[in-house]
């Protein structure tokens, strides 16, 4: 969750990040390479999504971008920690 102003800034940031991932020539080989991630959704689905028989680095980069964005923008971040008791 984020305040509307922060979320709008993040949306702009993520759109620019996707443009960079798609267009920076010097990272294309690396970003499309096989990260050796266990195929959990099936090879056919992976092939439909990525056009390759393996995951690419796109989702792994994407999942880290919110933290990078909000920390570098010094937005207040709260963490939720769910502890499960064995009771």
MIMARKE-570186 format. One record per atom (N, C-alpha, C): residue in three letters; atom name; x, y, z; chain. Coordinates in steps of 0.02 Angstrom, whole numbers, plus 50000, padded with zeros to 5 digits. Layout:
BEGIN
<'ala','CA',<X,Y,Z>,'A'>,
...
! end
This chain:
BEGIN
<'unk','N',<50042,49942,50000>,'A'>,
<'unk','CA',<50000,50000,50000>,'A'>,
<'unk','C',<50045,50061,50000>,'A'>,
<'unk','N',<50020,50113,49967>,'A'>,
<'unk','CA',<50058,50175,49965>,'A'>,
<'unk','C',<50009,50233,49959>,'A'>,
<'unk','N',<50032,50291,49980>,'A'>,
<'unk','CA',<49992,50351,49971>,'A'>,
<'unk','C',<49986,50363,49895>,'A'>,
<'unk','N',<49930,50392,49874>,'A'>,
<'unk','CA',<49919,50402,49802>,'A'>,
<'unk','C',<49977,50438,49767>,'A'>,
<'unk','N',<50003,50490,49798>,'A'>,
<'unk','CA',<50059,50527,49767>,'A'>,
<'unk','C',<50120,50482,49757>,'A'>,
<'unk','N',<50136,50442,49808>,'A'>,
<'unk','CA',<50193,50397,49804>,'A'>,
<'unk','C',<50181,50342,49752>,'A'>,
<'unk','N',<50119,50317,49750>,'A'>,
<'unk','CA',<50104,50264,49702>,'A'>,
<'unk','C',<50109,50290,49630>,'A'>,
<'unk','N',<50085,50350,49618>,'A'>,
<'unk','CA',<50090,50378,49551>,'A'>,
<'unk','C',<50164,50387,49531>,'A'>,
<'unk','N',<50205,50408,49578>,'A'>,
<'unk','CA',<50277,50413,49564>,'A'>,
<'unk','C',<50307,50345,49550>,'A'>,
<'unk','N',<50286,50295,49588>,'A'>,
<'unk','CA',<50311,50227,49578>,'A'>,
<'unk','C',<50290,50201,49509>,'A'>,
<'unk','N',<50229,50213,49490>,'A'>,
<'unk','CA',<50205,50190,49424>,'A'>,
<'unk','C',<50249,50220,49369>,'A'>,
<'unk','N',<50265,50283,49374>,'A'>,
<'unk','CA',<50309,50315,49325>,'A'>,
<'unk','C',<50378,50281,49325>,'A'>,
<'unk','N',<50403,50268,49385>,'A'>,
<'unk','CA',<50468,50236,49393>,'A'>,
<'unk','C',<50469,50166,49362>,'A'>,
<'unk','N',<50417,50126,49375>,'A'>,
<'unk','CA',<50415,50058,49350>,'A'>,
<'unk','C',<50408,50057,49274>,'A'>,
<'unk','N',<50369,50103,49247>,'A'>,
<'unk','CA',<50362,50108,49174>,'A'>,
<'unk','C',<50429,50124,49142>,'A'>,
<'unk','N',<50466,50170,49171>,'A'>,
<'unk','CA',<50533,50186,49145>,'A'>,
<'unk','C',<50580,50127,49153>,'A'>,
<'unk','N',<50574,50091,49207>,'A'>,
<'unk','CA',<50616,50032,49218>,'A'>,
<'unk','C',<50604,49979,49165>,'A'>,
<'unk','N',<50540,49968,49148>,'A'>,
<'unk','CA',<50523,49919,49097>,'A'>,
<'unk','C',<50552,49941,49029>,'A'>,
<'unk','N',<50546,50005,49014>,'A'>,
<'unk','CA',<50575,50031,48951>,'A'>,
<'unk','C',<50650,50017,48949>,'A'>,
<'unk','N',<50684,50029,49005>,'A'>,
<'unk','CA',<50756,50015,49007>,'A'>,
<'unk','C',<50771,49941,48999>,'A'>,
<'unk','N',<50733,49898,49034>,'A'>,
<'unk','CA',<50744,49826,49027>,'A'>,
<'unk','C',<50734,49803,48955>,'A'>,
<'unk','N',<50687,49834,48921>,'A'>,
<'unk','CA',<50672,49814,48852>,'A'>,
<'unk','C',<50720,49842,48801>,'A'>,
<'unk','N',<50753,49897,48817>,'A'>,
<'unk','CA',<50790,49933,48765>,'A'>,
<'unk','C',<50865,49942,48776>,'A'>,
<'unk','N',<50891,49933,48836>,'A'>,
<'unk','CA',<50963,49941,48846>,'A'>,
<'unk','C',<50999,49882,48814>,'A'>,
<'unk','N',<51034,49895,48761>,'A'>,
<'unk','CA',<51066,49841,48723>,'A'>,
<'unk','C',<51117,49802,48764>,'A'>,
<'unk','N',<51154,49837,48807>,'A'>,
<'unk','CA',<51208,49803,48843>,'A'>,
<'unk','C',<51184,49756,48898>,'A'>,
<'unk','N',<51119,49754,48913>,'A'>,
<'unk','CA',<51094,49707,48964>,'A'>,
<'unk','C',<51051,49651,48934>,'A'>,
<'unk','N',<51037,49654,48870>,'A'>,
<'unk','CA',<50989,49606,48840>,'A'>,
<'unk','C',<51010,49533,48848>,'A'>,
<'unk','N',<51073,49518,48836>,'A'>,
<'unk','CA',<51096,49449,48843>,'A'>,
<'unk','C',<51086,49424,48915>,'A'>,
<'unk','N',<51104,49465,48962>,'A'>,
<'unk','CA',<51099,49446,49032>,'A'>,
<'unk','C',<51026,49440,49055>,'A'>,
<'unk','N',<50985,49488,49037>,'A'>,
<'unk','CA',<50916,49490,49062>,'A'>,
<'unk','C',<50873,49433,49034>,'A'>,
<'unk','N',<50890,49411,48973>,'A'>,
<'unk','CA',<50852,49356,48942>,'A'>,
<'unk','C',<50883,49287,48955>,'A'>,
<'unk','N',<50938,49286,48992>,'A'>,
<'unk','CA',<50971,49222,49006>,'A'>,
<'unk','C',<50932,49182,49058>,'A'>,
<'unk','N',<50952,49121,49069>,'A'>,
<'unk','CA',<50917,49075,49115>,'A'>,
<'unk','C',<50942,49086,49186>,'A'>,
<'unk','N',<50898,49108,49231>,'A'>,
<'unk','CA',<50919,49117,49301>,'A'>,
<'unk','C',<50919,49052,49341>,'A'>,
<'unk','N',<50905,48996,49307>,'A'>,
<'unk','CA',<50903,48931,49339>,'A'>,
<'unk','C',<50852,48928,49396>,'A'>,
<'unk','N',<50794,48958,49384>,'A'>,
<'unk','CA',<50740,48957,49432>,'A'>,
<'unk','C',<50696,48897,49419>,'A'>,
<'unk','N',<50677,48863,49471>,'A'>,
<'unk','CA',<50636,48803,49464>,'A'>,
<'unk','C',<50571,48820,49428>,'A'>,
<'unk','N',<50556,48784,49375>,'A'>,
<'unk','CA',<50496,48796,49335>,'A'>,
<'unk','C',<50434,48772,49373>,'A'>,
<'unk','N',<50398,48818,49402>,'A'>,
<'unk','CA',<50341,48799,49444>,'A'>,
<'unk','C',<50273,48806,49408>,'A'>,
<'unk','N',<50272,48835,49349>,'A'>,
<'unk','CA',<50208,48844,49315>,'A'>,
<'unk','C',<50203,48804,49250>,'A'>,
<'unk','N',<50253,48765,49235>,'A'>,
<'unk','CA',<50251,48723,49176>,'A'>,
<'unk','C',<50286,48755,49117>,'A'>,
<'unk','N',<50322,48714,49080>,'A'>,
<'unk','CA',<50363,48739,49025>,'A'>,
<'unk','C',<50320,48774,48971>,'A'>,
<'unk','N',<50261,48747,48958>,'A'>,
<'unk','CA',<50218,48777,48907>,'A'>,
<'unk','C',<50197,48848,48927>,'A'>,
<'unk','N',<50179,48858,48990>,'A'>,
<'unk','CA',<50160,48924,49014>,'A'>,
<'unk','C',<50219,48972,49013>,'A'>,
<'unk','N',<50277,48947,49035>,'A'>,
<'unk','CA',<50337,48988,49035>,'A'>,
<'unk','C',<50353,49010,48963>,'A'>,
<'unk','N',<50347,48965,48916>,'A'>,
<'unk','CA',<50360,48981,48846>,'A'>,
<'unk','C',<50311,49034,48820>,'A'>,
<'unk','N',<50248,49030,48840>,'A'>,
<'unk','CA',<50198,49081,48820>,'A'>,
<'unk','C',<50215,49149,48848>,'A'>,
<'unk','N',<50237,49151,48911>,'A'>,
<'unk','CA',<50251,49215,48944>,'A'>,
<'unk','C',<50315,49246,48919>,'A'>,
<'unk','N',<50369,49207,48917>,'A'>,
<'unk','CA',<50435,49234,48903>,'A'>,
<'unk','C',<50460,49223,48833>,'A'>,
<'unk','N',<50429,49177,48797>,'A'>,
<'unk','CA',<50454,49161,48730>,'A'>,
<'unk','C',<50518,49120,48734>,'A'>,
<'unk','N',<50532,49093,48792>,'A'>,
<'unk','CA',<50591,49051,48805>,'A'>,
<'unk','C',<50568,48992,48848>,'A'>,
<'unk','N',<50603,48937,48847>,'A'>,
<'unk','CA',<50583,48880,48888>,'A'>,
<'unk','C',<50603,48887,48961>,'A'>,
<'unk','N',<50626,48946,48980>,'A'>,
<'unk','CA',<50647,48959,49049>,'A'>,
<'unk','C',<50625,49029,49070>,'A'>,
<'unk','N',<50623,49040,49136>,'A'>,
<'unk','CA',<50611,49107,49161>,'A'>,
<'unk','C',<50667,49152,49136>,'A'>,
<'unk','N',<50654,49217,49134>,'A'>,
<'unk','CA',<50706,49266,49122>,'A'>,
<'unk','C',<50715,49307,49186>,'A'>,
<'unk','N',<50759,49355,49185>,'A'>,
<'unk','CA',<50771,49394,49246>,'A'>,
<'unk','C',<50719,49449,49258>,'A'>,
<'unk','N',<50675,49462,49210>,'A'>,
<'unk','CA',<50626,49516,49217>,'A'>,
<'unk','C',<50586,49514,49282>,'A'>,
<'unk','N',<50554,49458,49299>,'A'>,
<'unk','CA',<50514,49458,49361>,'A'>,
<'unk','C',<50556,49466,49424>,'A'>,
<'unk','N',<50617,49442,49423>,'A'>,
<'unk','CA',<50659,49446,49482>,'A'>,
<'unk','C',<50683,49518,49493>,'A'>,
<'unk','N',<50695,49553,49440>,'A'>,
<'unk','CA',<50712,49625,49445>,'A'>,
<'unk','C',<50650,49663,49468>,'A'>,
<'unk','N',<50593,49648,49436>,'A'>,
<'unk','CA',<50532,49682,49451>,'A'>,
<'unk','C',<50510,49675,49524>,'A'>,
<'unk','N',<50521,49617,49554>,'A'>,
<'unk','CA',<50499,49608,49623>,'A'>,
<'unk','C',<50543,49647,49672>,'A'>,
<'unk','N',<50601,49669,49651>,'A'>,
<'unk','CA',<50645,49707,49695>,'A'>,
<'unk','C',<50638,49782,49687>,'A'>,
<'unk','N',<50607,49804,49633>,'A'>,
<'unk','CA',<50602,49875,49619>,'A'>,
<'unk','C',<50561,49915,49669>,'A'>,
<'unk','N',<50506,49889,49697>,'A'>,
<'unk','CA',<50470,49931,49746>,'A'>,
<'unk','C',<50513,49951,49806>,'A'>,
<'unk','N',<50551,49904,49833>,'A'>,
<'unk','CA',<50595,49920,49890>,'A'>,
<'unk','C',<50646,49973,49871>,'A'>,
<'unk','N',<50677,49964,49814>,'A'>,
<'unk','CA',<50727,50012,49791>,'A'>,
<'unk','C',<50696,50081,49784>,'A'>,
<'unk','N',<50638,50084,49752>,'A'>,
<'unk','CA',<50605,50148,49741>,'A'>,
<'unk','C',<50587,50183,49806>,'A'>,
<'unk','N',<50551,50148,49849>,'A'>,
<'unk','CA',<50526,50182,49909>,'A'>,
<'unk','C',<50581,50198,49959>,'A'>,
<'unk','N',<50633,50158,49963>,'A'>,
<'unk','CA',<50689,50174,50008>,'A'>,
<'unk','C',<50728,50234,49981>,'A'>,
<'unk','N',<50743,50234,49917>,'A'>,
<'unk','CA',<50782,50290,49889>,'A'>,
<'unk','C',<50743,50355,49889>,'A'>,
<'unk','N',<50677,50351,49889>,'A'>,
<'unk','CA',<50636,50411,49893>,'A'>,
<'unk','C',<50621,50431,49965>,'A'>,
<'unk','N',<50648,50393,50011>,'A'>,
<'unk','CA',<50640,50406,50083>,'A'>,
<'unk','C',<50567,50408,50104>,'A'>,
<'unk','N',<50526,50367,50072>,'A'>,
<'unk','CA',<50457,50360,50093>,'A'>,
<'unk','C',<50456,50319,50157>,'A'>,
<'unk','N',<50409,50335,50200>,'A'>,
<'unk','CA',<50402,50297,50262>,'A'>,
<'unk','C',<50377,50227,50245>,'A'>,
<'unk','N',<50412,50178,50270>,'A'>,
<'unk','CA',<50394,50108,50255>,'A'>,
<'unk','C',<50379,50073,50320>,'A'>,
<'unk','N',<50324,50037,50321>,'A'>,
<'unk','CA',<50306,49996,50379>,'A'>,
<'unk','C',<50307,49924,50356>,'A'>,
<'unk','N',<50332,49881,50398>,'A'>,
<'unk','CA',<50336,49810,50382>,'A'>,
<'unk','C',<50287,49772,50426>,'A'>,
<'unk','N',<50254,49725,50396>,'A'>,
<'unk','CA',<50207,49683,50432>,'A'>,
<'unk','C',<50240,49615,50443>,'A'>,
<'unk','N',<50243,49594,50505>,'A'>,
<'unk','CA',<50274,49531,50521>,'A'>,
<'unk','C',<50223,49486,50555>,'A'>,
<'unk','N',<50201,49435,50519>,'A'>,
<'unk','CA',<50153,49387,50546>,'A'>,
<'unk','C',<50191,49330,50578>,'A'>,
<'unk','N',<50182,49322,50643>,'A'>,
<'unk','CA',<50213,49266,50678>,'A'>,
<'unk','C',<50158,49215,50693>,'A'>,
<'unk','N',<50170,49155,50675>,'A'>,
<'unk','CA',<50121,49102,50686>,'A'>,
<'unk','C',<50142,49062,50748>,'A'>,
<'unk','N',<50097,49060,50797>,'A'>,
<'unk','CA',<50110,49022,50858>,'A'>,
<'unk','C',<50088,48950,50848>,'A'>,
<'unk','N',<50122,48905,50880>,'A'>,
<'unk','CA',<50105,48834,50876>,'A'>,
<'unk','C',<50051,48816,50927>,'A'>,
<'unk','N',<50005,48859,50942>,'A'>,
<'unk','CA',<49952,48847,50990>,'A'>,
<'unk','C',<49889,48826,50955>,'A'>,
! end
